[in-house]
Amino acid sequence: MGWKKSFETREKRINMLRDYLKKEAQNGSSPFIQKIVEDTKLPRSTVERYLSEYLLDEIESFNEGNLRKIKYIGVEK
């Protein structure tokens, strides 16, 4: 896979995660990592990496028991 295709795939996945988290936030839900993985069909390692590297400023992460929940807070400008 060339660098351009890799870049396009990464941007598509980041936008997919962002849209999914926005939709869940509008519903008043803070999904667990596993629910995000199941609903988006992305690998767990990819979801965790993208959340921690590219969406870190847009999310709030907290633990509920042993599980980590993600809350979308948006971009503060």
Secondary structure, DSSP 8 states (H G I E B T S, - for coil): --HHHHHHHHHHHHHHHHHHHHHHHHTT---BHHHHHHHH---HHHHHHHHHHTSTTTEEEEEETTEEEEEE-----
